[in-house]
Amino acid sequence: MNSNHHLLGGAVLSVLLASSASAQVTPSEGFSLAGSLDLTPLCGTFPAVHAFPDGSTLIFDGSNISRRSADGTILRDYGTRPSSVFASFVRVDEANGLAYIGESSFGTITELDLDTGASRVLTTLGFNYDLTFDVVPGLAYVTASPNGFGLNALYRLDLFSGVTTLVAQLDGYSGPVLVDSVGNVTVSVDLGQFPVPADSVKLIQFDGVEVTTGAILTDEADGDEFSVGYDGISSAAFDANTGRYTVTEVNTGPGGFGSIAWALSDAGVRQEQIATVPGFAGGAQIVDSGAGTALAAYQPPYTSLRLSYSECFSTGASGLYNITPRQAEAVFTGPASGVTGLALIDVQGGVPDGYASLWVARSSAWQSVPAIESVGGLYPVALQASAGSFGRRFAPILLNSSGAGGLVFTQSPALEGAFLFQWLIHDPSLQIISTSTPTINQ
């Protein structure tokens, strides 16, 4: 990751980044800022960071490599280089306990065994910028400029031998690189001009078969324009759960110095804005809980986006921020136990001017871990009982401009404690996109 540039949800969020850095990231509607890690003490070195699902981080500050807890405490020190360099990226193969660490001063890419602490210089690529793992085990792609700064190129890297193969000679400065679930490779391309002309940066995608043929490709002749019209791109990430991309656009906004985190469809179309930053942001990394839900607005907060903020040259501040979806809430208000009367089941924090439909199940159907199921909507939804357990499903109701609404019913002693309520959240076109938190009527 390039830095320059409730139940299951509760279990994940309880160990996420501590709120220690002043908030510079503004989440968009349907998202929340769920903590931050202050990197200001490392500001002079522009650290590269990888975040783990438990909230800990692996940090390369250009000199030292360490793993730190969610509050910044050093859990393990992997050692210090003899000289300080500019950090490019930290990429971690968590399944195999291996980290790949790039720096652009000398161009080395180092493999670090996180268990033993052993390391080896895998290869050298001048001005390396980003690395991403291929769908083929043991292979990765790297963007770098070994022929001179501003001469962007894409390389395939054998993670066992360290052998590199030139895949594509690209325009401009090196940028982020991504691989999707079927092996297509997407890379940032610009004109190589400074300052970068507005809307001139784009993402080019190479077909997964083409990049393995051995022929050297060029961006315009052999790649397809995947997404265009950016003022700059510092980092990007791919969400395998949804097939969507997250792209951090930089050098943008009203003053030309801001950043925007965008969510793109699997076809490269900008679908929603995740967050804005008043300065430079990068280091986009999707941290997947493994639950199977989406990183999208109004989803359960299981999967999150880590975004780095760096104002080291101006305010001297830097931080790593955790952005999660903000799930709507179901709220039950009713008479006291054993009393008959009117009760209200509300939904709060849904899509403004969207819709919500109430699903009702017996409380005995409650599952300790939500069921992630497809019910015909845009994304899988998190239900507190199996879909088949919800015997009553009400028609969608219109939510107000604050995303709130509700239904009134008569509560009787015979029904108290008997039912589980959960709202399905719809967008303004009535497309199901998520669920609310669950509640019971007691």
N, C-alpha and C positions, 0 to 999 in steps of 0.2 A: 504494500500500500504506500503510495507516495504522499508524504505529508506536506510537501510544498503545495505545494500545490494543494373468591377468586381462586386460586389453586395453581394450575400450571403457570399462568402468567405471573402470579405472585412469587412463585418459587424462582422464576428467572429474574424478575426485577429486583428481588431482595438483595441480590449480590452484584447489581450493576454499578456503574461508575458513581462515585460519591459526588455530591454537589459542592465542588470546591472552587471552581473557576467562575468568574463573573460571566453571566449569560450574554453571549454575543450572537447566538443563533436564535432566530425566530421561526418556530414551527408553523407550517401552514394549517389551514382548517382541516381537522381530522387527524392531526398529529400532536404529540406532546414532547417536551424536553424532559427527559427522565434522568438527568444527572450529567455531570461533567468531571473531567480530570484536569487539573491545572498543570499545564506544561510550561508555564512562564519561566521557571528556573532553568529550563533547557532551551530557552528561546534563541540564544546565540548559536545553537547548533542545528536548529530546524530538524527535530527528531522525526524518524519514521516509526510508525506504530502499527502493531497488530493487536486487535481485541479478541479475547476468548469469550465463549458463552458465559463463563462464570464471572465475568467482569474484570478479570485480570488482563494485563497487557504485556506484550513483549516490545520493548523500546530500544531502538538503536539511535543514539544521540550524536552519531558521527565519530564517537570515541568509545563509549561504553555500551555494552549490551546487557540488559537486565529484564527480568520478569517481575512485574509489580502487581500488588493486590489492587482491588477496586479503589482503595483510598490512597494509593501511591506508595505504600510500603514495599520495599524491595524484598521479594521472595527468594530470588536467586540472582546472583551476579555472575554473568558469563565471561567477564573479563574486559579489559580495556586495550584498545589499539595503541601502538607506539606513537602514532601521530593522528591528529584529528582530520576528518574528511567530511565531505558533504554527503549526507545520507540520501539515498534514492528511494528505497523501498524495503519493507519487511513483509514477506509472504510466508505463510505457515501451512504446511501439510500436517494438519492436526492428527489425521489417522495414523501417520507414520512417525509423528514426533520430530519432524524436521522443519527447520526454518531456512529461508533463502534471503540473504541480506545483500542489497546492492548499495554501492556508493559511486559517486560520479567524479571524484577527484582523481582517482587512478583507474576506475572502471571495473574494480573487482566485484564478483558475485560469489559470496561465501555460503557454504552449506553448514548449518549448525545443528548438531544432535541435541535436542532439548533435554534428553534424559541423561546422557553421559557428559555433555558439555564439549565434546570433541567437535572440531571444525576443520574445514578444508576449503581452500580457494578453488571453486569449481571452474571458473573461467574469467576472462577479462573482456569486457566490451566497453569501450570509451563512452562517456556521457550516458551510461545506462539510466533509464528513467522508470520503467515499470516491468513487472513480470506477472504472468498469469499461467496457471496450470492448464495443460491440454486435457481433453477427455481421454486421451491415451496415457495410461500410467507411465511415469518416467520421462515425460516430455513436458516442456513449457515453452512459452513465447516471451520474448523480451523486446522492448523498444529501446533503441540506443542510437548513438551517433559516433561510431568509432572513426569515421573518416573526417570528422570535424564538426564542431558545434553548429547546429542548424541543418545538418544533413541526416534527416530522420530515416531510420531503417527498422525493419521487422526481422527478427531472428527466431529460429527454432533452436531450443536448447535441450540437449540430452542430459538429464539430471543424474545419470550414472557416470558417463564418461566426461561430461563437460564440453563435448563437441558442439559447436554452433554452426548453423546453416542459414545463410541469407535467404529469406523468403520474399521480401519486397523492399524495394528502394522507394521511399516515400518523400513527399514534399515537406519542407519546413522543419519545425522543432519537434523533438520526440514528445510523445504524450502517452496516455493510458492505453492499455491493450486488454481485451476481454475475449473469452471463449465461451460460446453458448453450449447447450446440452448436446448438440449434435456435431460439435467441432468447428462451427463457423467462427472465424476470427475477425474481431472488430477493433479498429485502431483509429486514433485521432490524427487528423491531417490538417495542417494550416499552410499559409502561403510563404512562411519563412520571412515575413516582414515584421519590423518592430518600429512603432507600436503596431499591434495586430489590428488590421482593419475590422470594423464592426461586421458581425454576421458572416465572417469569412472562414470560420473553423467548422469542420464537419467530421463525421464518423464514416469511415469506409469499411465495408464488410467484405471479407474474402470467403468464398465458398470452402467448406471443410475439405472437400476433395481436391480443389485447386491448390491449396497450400501444401499438400503432401506430394505433389507431382515432381518436385525438384527443380522446376523452372523458376527463375527469378521474375517476380511479378512487379507491376507498377500500379500505383493507386488508381489512376484514371482508366487505364486500359483493361485491367483485370479485376478490379474491385467494383462493388456497387455502392453508390451513395446511400448510406443507411439512415443518417439523420444530419440535417444541415442547419445553418443559420445561427451559430454560436459565436459569441465574442471571444471565447477562449474556453478550453476544457482542461481542468487540472487532474481530474480523477474520475473513475467510473467503476461500477460493480454490476454483476449479473445475478439476478434472483432466479435460481432454478425452479423454485416452487411455482412461479407465475410466468416465467419466460420473459419477465420485464427487466429493464436496465435502469440503473440510477446513474445520472451524469451530473457532475458538478461543473456548472458554467461559471467562469470567472471573468474579471474585467468588464463587468456588466452593471446594470442598474442605473438609477438616475444620475449618479455622479461618475459612473464608469469604473468604480473601484469595488463594487459589490460582487457577491457570489449567490448563485441559486442552485439548489439541488433539485433536479427534475427526475420524474419517473417516466420512462419511455416504454411503449408497447414492444412486443416482440418484432414488430415491423419498423421500429425506430420513430414512431410518432410520439410526440410529447403529450402525455396524458394528464399529469397533475404535477403541481409544484409541492415539494416536500418541505422545504425550508429556505429561508433567506439569511444572508450574512452580510453585515455592512462592510466587510473587508475581504481578505483572501481566505478561501476555504479549499480543502482538498481531502485526500485520504479517505475517500468514500469506501466503506466496507459494510456489507450486509452481514449481520451476525444472526445466524439461523438457529432457533431453539430446537429444530427438528420436529416441531409439532405439525408442520404441513400447512400452516396458514400463510397469508400473503403479507408482504410489506406494502401496505396501501392504506389510504385514509379509512378511519373508523373500524379498522380490524382489531382483534385482540392484540395486546402488546407483547406477543411472544417473539416475533422477529423484529429486529431493530436495525437502524442505520447509524454507524459511527462516522462522524464528520470532524475533521480537524480545522481549527481556526488559527490563523497566524497573522499577527500584526507586529512581528518582531522588529521591523524597521521603523515603525511609527510609535504605537503605544507601548510596545515591549511586552504585549500580552500574547499568550498562546494557550490553547486548550483542546481537549478531545471531548466531543459532545455525543450524547446518546439520544437519538430521536426514535420514538416509538409511535405506532398508531394509537389514537385515542378512541377507545371503545365506548359506545353509548351505554347508558346505565338503565336498568329496570328498577323502578322504585315503587314499593307497595305501601299504601297508606290505608288503614282500615280501623274498625272498632276494636276495643280491647277484647282479650280472650274471653270467649263465652257470651259475647254480646252480638246481637243481630243489628245490622245497619249497613249504610252505604260504604263501599270501599272503592279505592282508586288505584289502578295500576298504570303508572306513568312510564314514559321513555324520555330520557334527557340526554342531550349531547349527540343526537342523531344528525342526519344530513339536513341542513337548512332547506326548507321547502321540499324535502323528500317525503318518504313514506315509511311506515313501519307496520308490520302485521304481528299480532300477538299469537304465540303458540303456548299451549297449556298441556302439561302432563301431570300424572300423579307424582307426588313428592317422593314416593318410594323408587321412582325411576332415576332419581338423581345419581349421577356418576361422579366419583371423586376427581377423575380426569376427563375434561371435555372430549366429546367425540367430534373429530374433524370430518365432516361429511359434505358431499356435494348434493345440493338440493335444487340444482338447475340455475344457479346464479352465476355471477361473474367470477367469484372465487369460492373455494370451500369455506364452510362456516363452522364455528365452534359451538356445538350444542351441549348443554349440561346433561342431556339424556339422549339416547339413540333417537334418530328421526322418527322411527316407527312408534315411539312411546308418546309422542305428542298427538293425543287423540282429538284435540280441538285446535283449529287453526282459523283465526278470524281474518276477515278481509282487511287489506291495507287501509290505514287511516293517514290523512294528510298531516304532516308535521308543520310547525310554524317556522318563522324565519330564524329561530334559535335552535331548530332541530328537536323540538319537544312536542309531546302530545300525550294522550291518555284515554283510558276507557273506565267507565263507572259500572259497578255491579253490586248486587246485594250480597253481603257477607252474612253467613249464618253459622251458629256454633257447630252444626253438623259438617261444615266444610273446612273449618279452621285447621291449618297445618297440612291440608290434603294436597295442595297443588303447587306445581313448579311453573313459574311464568318466565318466558323469554321472548324478546322481540326480535323478529327478523328485520334488518335495516335495508331499505330500498333507496336507490337514488331517485332523482326527479322523474326519470323515465320508467320507474317501477322495476328496475333491474335489482335483484337481490345482490347485495354486496357484503353483508356481514350480519352479526348478531349483537344483541346487547349482552350485558352481564345478566346472570340469572337471579331470580329471587323467589321466595315462597310467601304464601299469604298467612303470615303469623307475626 
